[in-house]
Structure formats: structure tokens, C-alpha cells
Amino acid sequence: MPDDSFKSFVLDQLSALPELRARAMFGAHGLYCGEKFFGILDEGRLFFKTDAASQKDYMERGMKPFTYEMKGKTMTMAYHEVPPDVLETAPELVAWAQRAIKIAAAAKPKKKAR
């Protein structure tokens, strides 16, 4: 299964991060550093959590946001695809991941339904 080899590659590239794990979710995998959800692995692509400032770095390199279909609508999440050259260079990938983790940590937690 190609997605498993890609997942192994990404986890190896990010091995400098503490408490790194991938968790299966909706046919993809979520990347966590401790309890912080900062990345998505989907169909051989890696997406990192972004905010208004960081997404410019992704968009300037032609990288698109993570989207999915729900009830006939295309939904967009605040995650952008990591550029291939960043993905191939472990130290740079770790730096981009650390920025995504900080963004995830700063995000307001969603209120749980009662």
C-alpha cells in the first residue's frame, strides 16, 4: 500500500519531533506531536496546520489547502500541502512542522456539544 510507505517516510523525516504519532482518521492519517494535531497525510500528500501568516509561504509556492467533500460541498481546512522540496529535506521539514505545531497550540479549542 503506497500510503503506508509515504507515512513511514514522513514519520522518519519528522523523527526529531518529540511524541510524534500518526493516527488513522477518515481514510487518512492525522499527525500529532503530543496532543497537538498539526498535520494530515492523505493520498500521498502531507498537509500542515496554517494560519493567515504562514499560509502565504505555502501559497507563494503554489501549494493548495486541504479540502474534502461533505454532503455535496467542498470543505476547506486551515491546512496546506507541504512543498516537495521541504518534504525531501528533514531539517527544513521539521522547522515547518514546528511552526505548524505552534499554530495548533495557539488555536482555540472547539467547544464540546452538551
DAWOBEL-V28368 format. One line per field, one symbol per residue. ss: DSSP state (H for helix, E for strand, L for the rest). phi: phi as a letter, one per 30 degrees, with the letter a starting at -180 (. if undefined). burial: 1 if it has 16 or more other C-alpha atoms within 10 Angstrom, else 0. Layout:
ss: ???
phi: ???
burial: ???
//
This chain:
ss: LHHHHHHHHHHHHLLLLLLEEEEEELLEEEEEELLEEEEEEELLEEEEELLLLLHHHHHLLLLLEEEEEELLEEEEEEEEELLHHHHHLHHHHHHHHHHHHHHHHHLLLLLLLL
phi: .dddddeddddddcddddhdacbdahibbccbcicddbabcbhibcbcebbeddddddddcidcddbacbhicdcccdbbdddeddedcedddddddddddddddddddddddd
burial: 000001100110110010001100000111111001111111001111111001100100001111000000000000111110001001001101111110110000000000
//
